[in-house]
Amino acid sequence: MKVLIADDERLARERLRRLLAAVDGVTVVGEAADGVALREGLAASGAEVVLLDVDMPGAQPGEDGVALGAWLAALPQPPAVIYVTAHPEHALRAFATHAVDYVLKPVSLERLRAALDAAGKLNRVQALEAMGQPAAVRQLSVRQGRSVRVVDMDDVVCFEAGEGYVTGCLADGSEVVLDESLTALEARFADFVRVHRGMLVAARRIERLELAADGVHRLFLRGRAQAVEVSRRQLKVVRARLDGAGRY
């Protein structure tokens, strides 16, 4: 993976270069201290990933790192962009430019590895699309404390509504908290099925539907130990989905 570091602080660039040296398969192909250098050096570098500081001066008056990220996203073959910044408040603007991740300083090696892994998955998706094949990887950005985590939708088993928030339950047993409603998630991801008022499940993770002795239908999901109850109102929808997939 070819990485270009774009940060106006020399010490910040040096720290990122040291961290990247510890990541297998990564080569630093260039550095840029401002937007002019980034624009001029990007093509020659062949960078697949740009680590981009939000506060870095752009090539034009009033342009910052997020504006540069928008310029990168508009390129015919854009690199994956990972924002690296000390300011969490720019995350919404940053992700509007289709960034892969938003990493807060001081950057840890573990956090950087996770961001680069997400960038690598995105590059594989772009390669598939270039060959006319459907992209299988979709991602969801969620806040975790002062950082932002990128989650592959293929890893999500279900979404469950709580008191004013939604929890995403992942196949590895971990959870993430989202600001979006179940209704919004249902509209965005057609491969998730509502099983009752407070839960969506990934259709691809449904193993079987069973009628228990207590008269309640329950779904068994890959990646979740506990069965999920299906409401009477949603039973027909769930059965239709399973029947359409030839699994009921």
Rosetta silent file (secondary structure, phi, psi, omega in degrees, C-alpha in Angstrom):
SEQUENCE: MKVLIADDERLARERLRRLLAAVDGVTVVGEAADGVALREGLAASGAEVVLLDVDMPGAQPGEDGVALGAWLAALPQPPAVIYVTAHPEHALRAFATHAVDYVLKPVSLERLRAALDAAGKLNRVQALEAMGQPAAVRQLSVRQGRSVRVVDMDDVVCFEAGEGYVTGCLADGSEVVLDESLTALEARFADFVRVHRGMLVAARRIERLELAADGVHRLFLRGRAQAVEVSRRQLKVVRARLDGAGRY
SCORE:     score description
SCORE:     0.000 S_00000001
   1 L     0.000  125.469 -179.007    0.000    0.000    0.000 S_00000001
   2 E   -94.596  123.873 -174.027    1.474    3.354   -1.078 S_00000001
   3 E  -120.399  135.861  173.103    0.853    6.164    1.414 S_00000001
   4 E  -112.685  132.958 -179.832    1.388    9.921    1.103 S_00000001
   5 E   -99.021  122.406  179.582    1.574   12.025    4.289 S_00000001
   6 E  -121.791  102.466 -178.518    0.032   15.515    4.041 S_00000001
   7 L  -154.706  136.865 -177.302    0.561   17.629    7.170 S_00000001
   8 L   -79.531   -7.995  179.433    1.983   21.117    7.602 S_00000001
   9 L   -99.774  120.933 -177.785    3.824   20.156   10.817 S_00000001
  10 H   -59.459  -42.881 -179.198    7.213   18.511   10.254 S_00000001
  11 H   -64.371  -36.018  177.875    7.146   16.689   13.601 S_00000001
  12 H   -66.039  -40.079  178.501    3.690   15.298   12.845 S_00000001
  13 H   -65.454  -40.564  179.830    4.912   14.001    9.478 S_00000001
  14 H   -64.575  -40.481  179.553    7.940   12.394   11.107 S_00000001
  15 H   -64.138  -44.147  178.719    5.789   10.677   13.744 S_00000001
  16 H   -63.376  -39.115  178.742    3.439    9.269   11.097 S_00000001
  17 H   -62.663  -40.983  178.253    6.392    8.063    9.052 S_00000001
  18 H   -64.541  -42.572  178.629    7.779    6.214   12.104 S_00000001
  19 H   -63.706  -43.352 -178.695    4.405    4.600   12.796 S_00000001
  20 H   -64.383  -28.227  178.558    3.970    3.580    9.165 S_00000001
  21 H   -64.162  -20.926 -179.089    7.390    1.909    9.225 S_00000001
  22 L   -93.386    1.366 -178.771    5.916   -0.580   11.705 S_00000001
  23 L  -103.701  118.321 -178.903    2.989   -1.501    9.426 S_00000001
  24 L   -62.338  139.709  174.529    3.653   -4.421    7.078 S_00000001
  25 L    81.875    5.575 -178.381    3.003   -3.816    3.402 S_00000001
  26 L  -108.595  134.394  175.837    3.022   -0.009    3.651 S_00000001
  27 E  -125.498  126.755  174.993    5.413    2.256    1.729 S_00000001
  28 E   -80.479  118.083 -174.797    5.587    6.021    2.248 S_00000001
  29 E  -105.733    1.331  178.388    5.806    7.468   -1.263 S_00000001
  30 E   170.494  167.121  175.681    5.818   11.162   -0.428 S_00000001
  31 E  -135.205  153.104  176.397    5.089   14.046    1.909 S_00000001
  32 E  -142.032  133.292 -179.196    3.302   17.374    1.454 S_00000001
  33 L   -98.538   -6.842  177.829    3.340   20.356    3.796 S_00000001
  34 L  -159.021  175.875 -176.608    0.541   22.256    2.048 S_00000001
  35 H   -65.208  -33.532  179.308   -2.144   21.942   -0.606 S_00000001
  36 H   -62.451  -47.672  179.910    0.117   23.116   -3.421 S_00000001
  37 H   -64.228  -37.060  178.838    2.636   20.352   -2.754 S_00000001
  38 H   -64.520  -48.168 -179.461   -0.143   17.788   -2.446 S_00000001
  39 H   -62.493  -40.426 -175.923   -1.737   18.751   -5.755 S_00000001
  40 H   -76.150  -31.748 -173.296    1.600   18.837   -7.563 S_00000001
  41 H   -99.755   -9.095 -173.002    3.051   15.649   -6.128 S_00000001
  42 H   -61.825  -51.920 -174.699    0.085   13.295   -5.909 S_00000001
  43 H   -60.369  -45.498 -178.165    0.111   11.876   -9.435 S_00000001
  44 H   -65.954  -29.219 -177.813    3.851   11.231   -9.503 S_00000001
  45 H   -72.938  -29.207 -175.665    3.739    9.523   -6.110 S_00000001
  46 L    69.336   23.904 -175.657    1.176    6.922   -7.154 S_00000001
  47 L   -62.344  135.291  174.742   -0.293    7.135   -3.661 S_00000001
  48 L   -95.479  -22.616 -179.254   -3.201    4.809   -2.914 S_00000001
  49 E  -136.566  137.526  174.245   -3.843    6.387    0.502 S_00000001
  50 E  -117.477  122.905  170.990   -3.420    9.975    1.707 S_00000001
  51 E   -88.807  111.723 -166.100   -3.062   10.733    5.417 S_00000001
  52 E  -119.709  123.612  177.556   -4.486   14.257    5.429 S_00000001
  53 E   -79.853  132.433  179.768   -4.380   16.853    8.199 S_00000001
  54 L   -64.087  -37.092 -175.451   -7.581   18.898    8.501 S_00000001
  55 L   -83.725    0.739 -176.810   -5.683   22.050    9.507 S_00000001
  56 L   -68.389  135.279  178.628   -3.212   21.936    6.622 S_00000001
  57 L   -64.680  141.894 -178.062   -3.241   25.062    4.413 S_00000001
  58 L   -86.071 -169.303  179.660   -4.715   24.502    0.989 S_00000001
  59 L   -87.652  -12.794 -178.110   -3.635   25.568   -2.465 S_00000001
  60 L  -130.788  157.215  178.843   -6.093   28.469   -2.509 S_00000001
  61 L   -56.463  133.242  178.454   -7.126   31.138    0.064 S_00000001
  62 L    82.879   -3.242 -178.723   -9.573   29.722    2.605 S_00000001
  63 L   -87.099  133.408  176.921   -8.932   26.119    1.588 S_00000001
  64 L  -120.742 -169.515 -178.212   -8.209   23.619    4.369 S_00000001
  65 H   -61.352  -36.409  179.576   -7.629   19.888    4.572 S_00000001
  66 H   -66.177  -39.189  176.264  -11.317   19.051    4.192 S_00000001
  67 H   -63.761  -38.797  175.633  -11.489   21.105    0.989 S_00000001
  68 H   -64.982  -36.799  176.491   -8.450   19.225   -0.255 S_00000001
  69 H   -62.522  -37.757  177.033  -10.209   15.987    0.654 S_00000001
  70 H   -65.720  -38.990  176.552  -13.155   17.019   -1.512 S_00000001
  71 H   -62.858  -43.785  178.145  -10.743   17.727   -4.377 S_00000001
  72 H   -60.724  -42.075 -178.199   -9.171   14.280   -3.941 S_00000001
  73 H   -64.678  -26.078 -177.200  -12.592   12.606   -3.928 S_00000001
  74 L   -85.658   -5.041 -179.775  -13.459   14.255   -7.252 S_00000001
  75 L   -67.999  152.347  179.044  -10.418   12.829   -9.060 S_00000001
  76 L   -57.081  -38.251  176.272  -11.056   10.149  -11.724 S_00000001
  77 L  -129.055   79.376 -173.321   -9.108    7.619   -9.628 S_00000001
  78 L   -71.997  143.892  170.913   -9.136    9.043   -6.109 S_00000001
  79 L   -75.119  160.419  172.047   -6.878    7.724   -3.367 S_00000001
  80 E   -72.282  137.423 -177.855   -8.428    6.641   -0.101 S_00000001
  81 E  -111.876  127.630  173.253   -8.340    9.531    2.377 S_00000001
  82 E  -117.597  114.538  177.908   -7.724    9.150    6.096 S_00000001
  83 E   -77.756  136.674  176.920   -7.990   12.420    8.005 S_00000001
  84 E  -125.393  116.188 -170.640   -5.515   12.852   10.849 S_00000001
  85 E  -152.833  161.951  174.777   -6.343   15.759   13.139 S_00000001
  86 L   -95.948    2.336 -172.387   -6.441   17.054   16.696 S_00000001
  87 L  -120.326  106.052 -178.577   -9.978   18.399   16.235 S_00000001
  88 H   -70.377  -17.281 -172.407  -12.973   15.992   16.490 S_00000001
  89 H   -72.586   -9.474 -178.438  -15.504   18.682   15.535 S_00000001
  90 H   -95.114    7.011 -172.768  -14.728   18.474   11.795 S_00000001
  91 H   -60.048  -43.876 -177.917  -15.769   14.820   11.449 S_00000001
  92 H   -62.546  -44.757  176.453  -19.126   15.443    9.754 S_00000001
  93 H   -60.285  -41.959 -176.008  -17.555   17.733    7.137 S_00000001
  94 H   -64.917  -46.262 -177.939  -14.762   15.249    6.600 S_00000001
  95 H   -70.248  -18.409  174.481  -16.968   12.209    6.047 S_00000001
  96 L   -67.452  -16.963  177.479  -19.022   14.211    3.549 S_00000001
  97 L   -94.150   15.617  177.416  -15.937   13.984    1.291 S_00000001
  98 L    66.939   34.086  177.523  -16.168   10.147    1.360 S_00000001
  99 L   -65.898  151.148  177.469  -13.216    9.747    3.713 S_00000001
 100 L   -77.562  -39.207 -175.980  -12.321    6.248    4.857 S_00000001
 101 E  -157.618  167.280 -177.950  -11.561    7.237    8.443 S_00000001
 102 E  -138.066  101.751 -171.759  -11.030   10.153   10.829 S_00000001
 103 E  -106.403  130.431 -178.368   -8.177    9.578   13.267 S_00000001
 104 E   -92.490  140.463  175.008   -7.493   11.897   16.184 S_00000001
 105 L   -77.274  149.238   -3.616   -4.013   12.918   17.309 S_00000001
 106 L   -73.257  135.443 -174.397   -1.990   11.665   19.063 S_00000001
 107 L   -80.908  130.950  174.964   -2.238    8.696   16.699 S_00000001
 108 L   -94.026  157.123  179.023   -1.596    5.233   18.092 S_00000001
 109 H   -62.379  -41.297 -179.973   -0.147    2.430   15.987 S_00000001
 110 H   -61.702  -44.416 -179.739   -3.209    0.261   16.619 S_00000001
 111 H   -65.999  -39.302  179.092   -5.592    2.998   15.495 S_00000001
 112 H   -66.599  -40.615  177.516   -3.525    3.726   12.389 S_00000001
 113 H   -59.313  -43.575 -179.751   -3.434    0.054   11.446 S_00000001
 114 H   -62.089  -41.129  179.608   -7.248   -0.128   11.687 S_00000001
 115 H   -66.076  -41.518  179.318   -7.639    2.913    9.437 S_00000001
 116 H   -67.731  -34.537  176.320   -5.219    1.520    6.855 S_00000001
 117 H   -62.847  -42.542  176.799   -7.020   -1.804    6.923 S_00000001
 118 H   -63.227  -39.023  178.620  -10.275    0.004    6.111 S_00000001
 119 H   -65.225  -37.868  178.037   -8.503    1.862    3.300 S_00000001
 120 H   -64.316  -38.691  177.309   -7.233   -1.422    1.908 S_00000001
 121 H   -65.750  -39.195  178.401  -10.744   -2.829    1.832 S_00000001
 122 H   -63.182  -41.075  178.990  -11.964    0.283    0.037 S_00000001
 123 H   -62.511  -35.951  177.273   -9.233   -0.110   -2.590 S_00000001
 124 H   -67.115  -36.971  176.458  -10.352   -3.686   -3.210 S_00000001
 125 H   -63.003  -45.178 -179.989  -13.910   -2.457   -3.678 S_00000001
 126 H   -61.859  -37.534  178.653  -12.750    0.148   -6.204 S_00000001
 127 H   -64.681  -41.730  177.513  -10.843   -2.536   -8.097 S_00000001
 128 H   -62.380  -42.594 -179.677  -13.950   -4.714   -8.320 S_00000001
 129 H   -64.490  -35.747  178.720  -16.020   -1.791   -9.555 S_00000001
 130 H   -65.434  -28.172  178.397  -13.433   -1.024  -12.232 S_00000001
 131 L   -91.089    6.237  178.181  -13.838   -4.584  -13.498 S_00000001
 132 L    79.028   16.595  179.023  -17.605   -4.207  -13.555 S_00000001
 133 L   -99.493  150.044 -179.200  -18.164   -6.453  -10.547 S_00000001
 134 L   -68.256  139.541  176.783  -20.461   -5.488   -7.677 S_00000001
 135 L   -78.944  130.163 -175.693  -18.785   -4.041   -4.608 S_00000001
 136 L   -96.806  -22.001 -173.995  -19.443   -6.184   -1.560 S_00000001
 137 L   -93.894  125.514  173.086  -17.960   -4.016    1.183 S_00000001
 138 L  -124.541  152.095 -173.378  -20.016   -1.202    2.675 S_00000001
 139 E  -130.171  154.439  179.925  -18.990    0.825    5.633 S_00000001
 140 E  -130.880  129.321 -179.749  -20.543    2.705    8.514 S_00000001
 141 E   -98.555  127.222 -178.219  -18.730    5.439   10.454 S_00000001
 142 E  -132.540  147.375  177.574  -19.465    5.621   14.182 S_00000001
 143 E   -82.568  138.161  172.857  -18.085    7.729   17.006 S_00000001
 144 E  -133.937   98.064 -175.827  -16.242    5.999   19.857 S_00000001
 145 L    64.439 -122.859  179.455  -15.228    8.516   22.481 S_00000001
 146 L   -94.549    5.851 -179.556  -12.888   10.997   20.794 S_00000001
 147 E  -117.144  171.260  178.158  -12.274    8.741   17.792 S_00000001
 148 E  -122.302  128.887 -178.883  -14.264    7.588   14.792 S_00000001
 149 E  -108.329  138.495  175.754  -14.494    3.891   13.901 S_00000001
 150 E  -101.332  123.730 -176.542  -15.262    2.519   10.449 S_00000001
 151 E  -114.309  130.379  173.672  -17.370   -0.649   10.553 S_00000001
 152 E   -75.054  130.774 -179.451  -17.941   -2.991    7.619 S_00000001
 153 H   -61.930  -26.137  177.733  -21.647   -3.676    7.232 S_00000001
 154 H   -65.709  -17.510  179.601  -20.839   -7.336    6.567 S_00000001
 155 H   -90.725   -8.038 -177.466  -19.713   -7.541   10.206 S_00000001
 156 E   -85.577  126.241  177.928  -23.023   -6.224   11.595 S_00000001
 157 E   -88.879  -42.813 -178.689  -25.398   -8.889   12.895 S_00000001
 158 E  -161.280  163.721  171.530  -28.210   -6.603   14.013 S_00000001
 159 E  -117.962  132.236 -177.180  -29.225   -3.100   15.076 S_00000001
 160 E  -128.088  129.344 -177.902  -31.127   -2.733   18.342 S_00000001
 161 E   -78.910  139.478  175.213  -32.910    0.409   19.567 S_00000001
 162 L  -121.291 -156.367  179.030  -32.260    1.707   23.060 S_00000001
 163 L   -82.742   89.417  178.139  -33.255    4.833   24.976 S_00000001
 164 L    83.295   10.991  178.593  -32.436    7.544   22.437 S_00000001
 165 L  -152.730  170.027  176.987  -29.729    5.582   20.607 S_00000001
 166 E  -125.120  135.861  177.467  -29.174    2.482   18.453 S_00000001
 167 E  -103.093  130.327  172.335  -26.652   -0.256   19.159 S_00000001
 168 E   -96.925  121.836 -178.856  -24.967   -2.138   16.334 S_00000001
 169 E   -97.422  122.951 -175.009  -24.087   -5.690   17.387 S_00000001
 170 E  -100.390  160.168 -174.756  -21.051   -7.081   15.562 S_00000001
 171 L   -65.789  -23.197  179.491  -20.100  -10.659   14.792 S_00000001
 172 L   -84.461    4.225  178.752  -17.018  -10.501   17.032 S_00000001
 173 L    93.194   -7.502  178.587  -19.240   -9.771   20.043 S_00000001
 174 L   -84.365  169.170 -179.457  -18.438   -6.060   20.242 S_00000001
 175 E  -134.294  152.115  173.797  -20.964   -3.234   19.979 S_00000001
 176 E  -129.598  150.397 -179.132  -21.032    0.274   18.535 S_00000001
 177 E  -107.381  132.959 -177.311  -23.449    3.097   19.331 S_00000001
 178 E  -118.104  153.481  175.339  -25.063    5.089   16.515 S_00000001
 179 L   -87.977  -16.519 -176.972  -26.960    8.354   16.378 S_00000001
 180 L   -74.699  153.824  176.887  -29.177    7.168   13.504 S_00000001
 181 L   -83.995  162.721  175.092  -32.664    5.778   14.042 S_00000001
 182 H   -60.698  -37.700 -179.852  -33.710    2.256   13.097 S_00000001
 183 H   -61.965  -42.623  178.811  -36.003    3.742   10.468 S_00000001
 184 H   -66.128  -40.969  178.914  -33.106    5.602    8.831 S_00000001
 185 H   -66.598  -38.549  178.406  -30.908    2.493    8.906 S_00000001
 186 H   -62.225  -38.300  179.620  -33.709    0.388    7.439 S_00000001
 187 H   -70.949  -33.568 -177.890  -34.031    2.853    4.557 S_00000001
 188 H   -77.435  -36.883 -171.648  -30.253    2.869    3.921 S_00000001
 189 L  -121.467   98.156 -174.293  -29.629   -0.866    4.077 S_00000001
 190 L   -70.076  -15.351 -179.272  -32.181   -2.953    2.231 S_00000001
 191 L   -88.608   10.083  173.587  -30.548   -6.228    3.290 S_00000001
 192 E  -107.564  136.807 -174.192  -31.587   -5.679    6.912 S_00000001
 193 E  -111.996  133.394  175.585  -34.979   -6.981    8.031 S_00000001
 194 E   -79.393  123.197 -178.552  -37.107   -5.539   10.824 S_00000001
 195 E  -101.861  -25.169  169.697  -38.065   -8.374   13.164 S_00000001
 196 E  -159.354 -178.905 -172.385  -39.881   -6.256   15.713 S_00000001
 197 L   -55.177  -31.451 -172.904  -40.311   -2.614   16.579 S_00000001
 198 L  -110.132   15.881 -176.690  -36.874   -2.321   18.161 S_00000001
 199 E  -152.024  140.401  168.747  -34.592   -4.459   16.006 S_00000001
 200 E  -116.459  141.173  176.434  -33.210   -4.956   12.495 S_00000001
 201 E  -124.242  151.493  177.697  -31.230   -8.091   11.601 S_00000001
 202 E   -73.885  120.017 -176.533  -28.911   -8.821    8.688 S_00000001
 203 H   -59.028  -35.889 -177.447  -30.804  -11.121    6.332 S_00000001
 204 H   -68.419  -15.159 -178.099  -27.591  -12.870    5.255 S_00000001
 205 H   -99.359    2.079  178.565  -26.956  -13.919    8.883 S_00000001
 206 E   -74.773  123.786  177.764  -30.301  -15.649    9.433 S_00000001
 207 E   -92.782  -44.975 -179.378  -29.760  -19.372    9.983 S_00000001
 208 E  -165.043  160.304  174.900  -33.312  -20.488   10.723 S_00000001
 209 E  -115.163  127.551 -177.463  -36.742  -19.475   11.998 S_00000001
 210 E  -127.544  145.304  172.282  -38.262  -21.632   14.721 S_00000001
 211 E   -97.215  114.711 -176.932  -41.604  -21.743   16.499 S_00000001
 212 L   -81.221  169.438 -178.297  -40.899  -22.319   20.193 S_00000001
 213 L   -64.094  -24.100  179.623  -43.073  -24.183   22.668 S_00000001
 214 L   -84.177    5.437  176.865  -44.304  -20.875   24.091 S_00000001
 215 L    85.422    6.316 -178.985  -45.815  -19.987   20.711 S_00000001
 216 L  -101.574  133.775  174.880  -43.195  -17.339   19.872 S_00000001
 217 E   -82.706  135.878  179.269  -41.231  -17.383   16.614 S_00000001
 218 E  -132.653  144.597  176.929  -37.501  -16.823   17.027 S_00000001
 219 E  -100.954  140.894  173.163  -34.643  -16.268   14.596 S_00000001
 220 E  -108.658  128.855 -172.777  -31.213  -17.789   15.031 S_00000001
 221 E  -118.703  141.320  170.970  -28.400  -15.663   13.623 S_00000001
 222 L   -68.023  128.091  179.290  -24.795  -16.375   12.754 S_00000001
 223 L    95.097    2.682  176.910  -22.653  -14.284   15.081 S_00000001
 224 L  -138.481  122.973 -176.767  -25.222  -13.977   17.882 S_00000001
 225 L   -71.573  -36.198 -175.496  -25.643  -16.591   20.602 S_00000001
 226 L   -88.796  132.295  177.119  -29.076  -15.424   21.729 S_00000001
 227 L   -67.066  155.126 -176.756  -32.087  -16.043   19.485 S_00000001
 228 E  -111.403  128.494  179.820  -34.124  -13.029   18.397 S_00000001
 229 E   -74.253  139.666  177.578  -37.871  -12.851   18.898 S_00000001
 230 E  -109.009  126.962 -179.807  -40.016  -12.046   15.846 S_00000001
 231 L   -72.174  156.542  178.314  -43.220  -10.100   16.459 S_00000001
 232 H   -60.391  -36.214 -178.473  -46.494  -11.331   15.000 S_00000001
 233 H   -64.930  -35.824 -177.033  -46.718   -8.150   12.957 S_00000001
 234 H   -95.782   -4.491 -176.399  -43.323   -8.738   11.303 S_00000001
 235 H   -58.128  -42.609 -179.224  -43.562  -12.523   10.975 S_00000001
 236 H   -62.962  -40.120  179.683  -45.028  -12.341    7.476 S_00000001
 237 H   -64.863  -44.826  179.869  -42.246   -9.990    6.330 S_00000001
 238 H   -63.919  -44.169  178.925  -39.533  -12.245    7.736 S_00000001
 239 H   -61.967  -40.847  179.458  -41.072  -15.346    6.180 S_00000001
 240 H   -62.471  -40.091  179.187  -41.345  -13.590    2.815 S_00000001
 241 H   -65.627  -43.949  179.154  -37.674  -12.637    2.956 S_00000001
 242 H   -67.173  -39.312  179.028  -36.624  -16.174    3.818 S_00000001
 243 H   -64.392  -39.341  179.998  -38.928  -17.641    1.170 S_00000001
 244 H   -65.864  -28.158  179.248  -37.480  -15.275   -1.445 S_00000001
 245 L   -91.498    3.033 -179.843  -34.000  -16.500   -0.559 S_00000001
 246 L    70.384   31.028 -175.364  -35.122  -20.138   -0.768 S_00000001
 247 L  -121.129   15.717  178.983  -34.517  -20.678    2.936 S_00000001
 248 L  -143.309    0.000    0.000  -38.012  -21.271    4.281 S_00000001
